[in-house]
Amino acid sequence: MGILSAVFTFVLAGLAVYALILAIIFLRLRIAGLKRAARRPLP
């Protein structure tokens, strides 16, 4: 049971890191898009 618990914890930690990396990439793209939109003069 201890091994199963360790594996489950490891998988959960891996998913958390994966989600964190995806969130960072998404935020960087979003900020870049907003900066690009801000630079564009409004009609």
N, C-alpha and C positions, 0 to 999 in steps of 0.2 A: 504493500500500500504506500510505503514511503517513496518508492521509485516512481509510482504513478503520480503521486503528488508533486514530486520534483519535476517530472516531465511536463505536467500541466502548468506549473509555475513558469517553467522555461518558455513554453509556447506562448503563454499570456504575456510575458515580458517581451518576447519577440514581436508579437502583434502590436504592443504598445509602442515600441521603437519604430516599427514600420509606419504606424499611424502618425507618429510625431514627424517622421521624415516627409511623409506625404503632405502633412499640414504646412510644414515649413516651405516646401516647394510651391504649394498652392498659394501661400501668402506672398512669396517672392514674385510669382507671376502676376498676382493681383495688384501688388504695389507698383510693379513695372507698368502694368496696363493703366493704372490710375495716373501715374506720372506722365505717361504718353498722352493721355486724354487731357491732362491739365496743361501740357505744353501747347496743345493744339488750340489756336485762337477760336473763340466762339463767334458764330455768324451774327 
